[in-house]
């Protein structure tokens, strides 16, 4: 029996009104999965039965999960994960904070070639030769060490709203691009101690092996990423050296790590803001940072062009998007707005 597809707006409405308390978490593991399709089906069946929502990728190389779990079913969820040979003992990165809205509104479990799109040929180097882990305390020491360099392995629209003190933040829009430029960008620091960090740690696993393959001898990475760093500094009473917000890939689009607001509104370039929005024009849907004034002025759109375009009749928007207007919209379809 074919499953009935529920429109996104209706999905959001249902979850917003169901009154279920949820725990947002992420986890990953590089592990050999012999039959990704069957593994995917088993995950989907159990997660759906437990009322879990999220986005999970499965590949022959492992699993990458970002999801939320009804608190009432947490023990059942954990028991299931621990019962799987491939996932037993996998560490969870529990969200630093929950927003007013749920982190996810539907459950998606997909089979992919890789659990993170990195553009690398894994057969060309030893992906298991990753760097050692760093604790939060050790990361703080690296940040204060003039003979060490700290590198943000996230995209520039992530580091724009938050990053560690004095970190190298490459101007790239994808992890694939960062891996291309990282060896050359960090060439001057090749003999230094290198510390990598990302959201939850998964990108740094592959990146540390890649840099070691490219001749960097002393490469380590932050265990559990920024999410676990926040939990560690609070639990141990350590100085928090992360400035600003941690971008997350769910409906919340950010968690407050440091109290500082280090970014500016993309629309006026004047007011400080670190809150991301998607343009309401679905033909654009660009991710941008907006202040309250600009958001109100433009009604949730990234530009007046999008405001005007979205007000057109559906039939006309369809024609324009397919023809000349589609080319004009390409400038807005990037991951972020670039101010010139």
C-alpha positions, -999 to 999 in steps of 0.1 A, spaced: 0 0 0 15 33 -11 21 57 18 2 90 16 24 120 15 15 148 39 23 184 29 51 200 48 29 226 64 5 200 77 35 179 90 47 210 109 12 217 123 8 182 135 41 180 153 37 215 168 3 206 182 10 170 194 24 181 228 52 155 227 84 164 245 114 155 225 151 151 229 172 164 200 204 145 194 229 134 167 253 105 164 275 90 138 299 61 133 322 50 106 315 12 105 312 -14 78 275 -20 70 273 -50 47 236 -44 36 228 -7 38 193 -12 24 182 -38 50 199 -17 77 180 13 66 147 -5 66 153 -18 101 161 17 114 131 32 97 106 6 110 118 10 146 122 48 146 87 52 131 72 29 157 88 50 185 77 83 170 112 95 162 117 123 136 149 133 118 173 129 89 194 98 89 219 87 62 232 51 59 260 40 37 284 10 35 309 32 54 285 39 84 257 61 97 251 98 102 219 106 122 204 139 133 170 134 150 147 138 179 132 112 201 100 114 223 113 115 258 88 89 269 104 65 244 140 73 251 149 41 269 134 20 241 153 40 216 186 36 234 180 -1 240 174 -6 202 206 13 193 227 -6 218 213 -39 205 228 -33 171 263 -46 167 272 -17 143 260 9 168 266 -5 203 283 21 225 279 49 199 281 83 217 251 106 215 255 144 211 224 157 229 214 193 218 227 221 239 193 238 239 158 233 225 140 260 206 102 268 207 98 246 176 107 209 172 140 202 155 124 180 128 89 175 115 93 142 97 114 110 96 137 104 67 162 75 65 181 74 32 209 52 17 237 72 4 271 65 -11 287 83 18 274 96 51 290 130 45 296 143 10 333 150 9 343 144 -28 373 123 -18 383 90 -33 386 69 -1 407 43 -19 435 68 -26 444 72 11 440 54 45 408 69 59 414 50 92 445 70 100 426 98 118 440 123 143 437 118 180 408 133 200 409 165 220 389 172 251 374 206 258 403 214 282 428 204 256 411 224 229 413 255 251 450 249 256 455 247 218 436 280 214 460 296 238 491 280 223 510 302 197 526 271 183 492 255 175 466 264 148 428 258 153 409 252 121 371 253 116 361 225 93 326 238 87 311 260 60 316 297 61 279 304 67 283 283 99 315 300 111 301 334 103 277 332 133 301 314 157 337 301 159 365 295 184 388 323 193 416 329 167 404 300 145 411 297 108 377 299 91 380 290 53 356 309 30 338 279 15 302 269 11 306 231 13 327 205 31 338 192 -2 353 226 -11 370 229 23 388 196 18 401 208 -16 415 241 -2 426 230 33 461 215 25 472 246 5 455 270 29 473 255 59 506 249 42 523 276 63 512 258 94 523 223 83 549 220 111 525 233 138 501 214 160 467 214 142 434 211 159 402 206 139 366 211 150 331 209 135 295 206 148 295 171 161 328 156 150 319 137 119 335 160 94 368 161 114 372 124 113 377 123 76 394 157 75 421 147 100 430 116 79 431 137 48 454 163 63 477 136 76 478 120 42 488 155 28 519 156 51 505 173 83 522 152 110 504 165 142 466 167 135 440 162 163 403 170 164 377 180 190 358 150 202 321 154 200 325 187 182 311 220 194 280 203 209 300 182 233 325 210 240 296 231 254 285 203 277 321 197 288 329 233 297 296 236 317 302 203 335 339 211 343 336 248 349 360 256 320 363 289 302 341 289 271 363 300 242 336 296 215 322 329 204 286 331 192 262 305 179 266 270 166 247 265 134 227 232 133 211 215 103 176 213 116 146 236 120 163 254 149 192 265 127 213 274 157 222 268 193 236 295 217 271 285 228 287 319 236 267 349 245 283 372 219 266 380 186 294 382 161 276 384 128 256 411 110 223 412 91 229 403 54 201 427 43 213 460 59 249 450 69 245 472 99 226 455 127 241 427 146 223 394 142 231 357 141 196 343 133 193 325 100 161 324 79 151 309 46 136 333 21 98 329 19 100 328 -19 103 291 -26 119 297 -60 147 314 -40 147 298 -5 182 313 2 196 310 37 203 345 51 209 363 84 183 389 92 177 415 119 142 421 132 139 454 114 148 440 80 128 409 85 97 429 93 104 454 65 108 427 38 82 404 53 105 374 56 119 377 20 156 383 13 149 411 -12 121 432 -26 125 413 -59 115 381 -41 86 400 -25 73 411 -58 79 378 -75 61 358 -48 30 380 -52 26 370 -88 -1 345 -99 11 309 -96 8 303 -134 30 333 -141 56 324 -114 58 290 -130 65 304 -164 91 329 -152 109 304 -130 112 280 -160 124 307 -183 143 340 -180 135 346 -144 150 313 -134 184 326 -145 180 357 -124 171 337 -94 203 316 -96 222 344 -78 199 338 -48 202 300 -48 236 299 -31 239 287 5 242 323 17 240 359 6 274 375 -1 276 412 5 298 430 -20 
